[in-house]
Amino acid sequence: MARHCTCCVHPERDSIDAALVCGDSVRTIGARFGVSRDAVYRHSRNHLSAALAGMKTAEQAERRATLLDRIETLIERAETLYGAASGEGKAAQALNVLRELRGLLELYGKASGELATTPSVSINLMQAPEWLEVRAVIFAALATYPEARALVSGRLLELEAGE
């Protein structure tokens, strides 16, 4: 007489299948539902319906998808919705989709680095305390070499003047 699959005859088979589709480990599922991990593994290999197995594969692929891939998918869906709304003459709906699409494109730009999110700041290095300190050290070191100090001083003044 053939043995029945412990998971197939389990009163919470649907929950076991859902946990498998969600990617929970066979050990976790076995402990949660009081069946062996081997039974859960065999059930997932041999008895999970084709539709549920397909969902499991799609779920795993979606989890592996990068953030940029997921944003691109959302952009494609929004573009499809926009095409449908504008094709049917639903201007208000098309405008709402365009707003969402603009937000998705902005999000994509930030996530990909194409859209700078930090403002550019202009810094005057000639007034920076660190530069002034280095400048003072240079002049102090050149104090015993008047000719070299005059040359360095002249060149630094030219640089500071922007020439």
N, C-alpha and C positions, 0 to 999 in steps of 0.2 A: 504494500500500500504506500503510495507516494505521500511525502510530507507536504503540508501546506506552508506557504510563506508566512512567517510570524507577523510580518508587517501588513500583508494583504488581508489577513483575517482580524487584524487589530481593530478595536472599535474606533480608534482615532487615526485610521489610515489616511484620511484626507489631510490631517494635520501633519502627519509624518511626510507625506508627499510635498506639502507646502514648505516644510522645513528643508527638505532636500532641494527644492527649487530655489529657495532663498540662499542656499550655499552653506547651511549649517553643517558642522562636521558630523560624520556618522557616529562618533563617540558621544557627542552632545545629544544627538537625536535619540540614540539608544538609551542613554541615561534618563532623558526626559520622559520617554514613553515606556520604559521598562522592558526593552528588548536588547538583544546583544548587538554590538556594533557590526559584527559579521552579518547578522540578519539584515540590518539596515543597508549594508554595502551590497549584499546580494539582491535585495529588493530594488535598490537604485539601478543596478546593472541589468536586471532581468525583468522587472515588473513595472517600472515607472512607465506610464503611457507615453506614446510618441509625442503627444502634444505637450505634456508636462516636461519631457526630456528636452524638447525644443525650447520651452520657456526657460529651463535651467541653463541651457547653452546661451540663450539671448541675455539672460540675467548676468551670467558670468562675463560675457563680452562687454556688457554695459558697465559693469564694475571696473573692468580693465581699461575702458576707454578713458582717455585723458580728458582733462577739463576742456581743452580747446576742441577736442572731438565732440564733446557733449554740447558745447556752445554752438559749434557748426551745425549740429543736428537741429538744435532749436531754431537757428537762423533759417535753415532749409524749410522747416515746418512753417515758420512765420511767412516766408516768401510764398509758399503754397497757399496759405490762408489769404494772403494779400491778393494773389492772383484770382482766387475764387471770389473774394468779396468784390474786387473791382470789376470782374467779369460779369457779376450779377447786378452791378449798379448800386451796390450797398456802400455809399460813400462814407457814412459814419463808421461802419465796421472796418472799412479799408483804412481809414485814418487812424483808428485805434490800433490796428495791426502795424501800421507804419511807425507809430510811437513805440510799440514794443520792439519792433525791428531795430529802430534807432538805438534803444537801450541795449539790445543784444550786441549790436555792432560795437558800441562803446565798451561793453564788457569784454568782448573779444579783443579789442585793441589794447585794453589794459592788461588782460591776461597774457597776450602774446608779446607785449612790450612795444608794439607799434605805436601806441598812444601814450605819450609821457604823462605821468600823473603828478610829477613833482615840478614846481615852478622853478624856472632858472633864476639864479641869484647872482648878481654881479658883486664881486669882491675886489676891493682895491688892496692888492697885496703890499703896495708901498706904504700903506698905513697900518698894516697888520702888526700887532705887538711882537710876533715872532720874528718878522723881517727886521724891525727896528732893533731888536736884541742882537740878531746876527750881524747887522750893519755896525753896531757899536763894538762888537767883538772884533770884527775885521779891522776897524780903525784903531782899536787899542793894540792889536797885534802889529799893525804897521807903524806904530808911533816911533819906533826906533829906525824906521826906513822912510825918511821924508820924501824921497823921490817916488818910491813905490806907492806911498800913501797918496801923493798928489795925483798919480796916474789912476789909481783905483777910485779915488774920490771923484775925479773928473768924469770917468766912465760911468760910475753909479749915478751921478747927477744927470748925465745924458739919458740914461735909462729911465730915471724917475720922471724926467721931463717928457718922455715919450718919443724921443728921437731915435 
